[in-house]
Amino acid sequence: MENYRPITKATADKFLQLLKTKGPQSAAMLAAALGITGEGARLQLLKLAEEGLVVSATSSRGVGRPVQIWDLTPLGHAHFPDTHVELTLQLIETIRRELGEAALEKVVAAREFQQQEKYMNALTGISSLAERLAQFATIRSSEGYLAEWREEEDGFIFIENHCPICCAATQCANICESELKTFRSLMGDDVEVNRIDHIIAGNRRCVYKITKTKELVASR
């Protein structure tokens, strides 16, 4: 029976990725997304909880029974790799200590230039903002950012559910500023890009709001 099927790595990955990309979820919500029974989802979640990857909390939502909501633990978040963490942190500290803060800023600026050049080449010939965001999300997801986007009435939202360079960005704030400058450069001069959620600031994910500039909207 499905309810008693032992959890596999593939199944565990699906649960963890849903919690990473969609945030805290009930067993019923996860079951619906994965096409399994609610009881099957609960059993899988209990197994993940035993492994220290997820944790539950009771949430009261108006009338009715309280709902058990599941979320990732720090160990669960660590399931998504932070690329070459130890080496990256060592390099940052070595440059800062041996060459100074100015040298570190130059390294970050050089990386920014390389990133912009790579992304610009990948987006060449794509003029539609929606198509550029879709392609950029595909590229960033391939780099481990679990990116997605959606259109809203007043613009677009671009979401990065994971940051594979989070530890490096924590040690060097210039990296996050460089990432934002790169994003703004890619989207063009007629677009405003603002980061409204930031993993480094304690949010679950990085979220960017993309809107047409007021001057362009007023000219229509």
C-alpha positions, 0 to 999 in steps of 0.5 A: 500500500502507498501509505506504508511505502518507505520513503526514497531519496527521490520522494524526500527530494520532492517534499523538501523542494516543495517546502523550499519553493512554496514555503510552509505547507500542510500535509494535505497541501503537499499531498495534493501537489504530489498526487498522493493521499494525505495519510501517505504525505503525513507518514513521509513527513514524520520520517523526514522529521525523524531525520531532522529535515522538517518540523511541524507547528500547529496553526489555528485558522478561524473556525475548525480544527487546528492545522499542522503546518510543516517547514524545513529545519536548518538541516533541511535548508542545508539539503540545498547546496551552498556552492563550494562554501568552505573554499569560498569563505577561505578565499574571501577572508584571505583576500580581505586579510592579505590584500585589503577591502579594496582588493576584495571590492575589485574581485566582486566587481570583476565577477559582476562584469563576468556575470553580466556578460554571460547573462547578456549573451544568453538573453541576446535577441530577447526583447520582451520583458516576460521572455527575458524573465523566463529565460533568466529564471531558467538560467538561475535555476540551473545555477541552483537558485530555484528561480521562478517568476510571475506577472502581476497587475503592476509588473512582475515578481521574480523569486529565488527560493534558494541562494547557493552563495548565501554563506559568501554573501553573508561574509561579503555584503558587496556580493548581494549589491553586485547581484542586484546591479546585475539584475537591473542591468539585464532588465534594461533602463526602462525597468525598475528592479527592487529587492523586497525580500532578502534571504540575508535579512532573514527572509525565506527567499529573495524576491524582486519586484520589476516594474516599468518606470513612471516616465514610460508608463506616463507616456502611454 
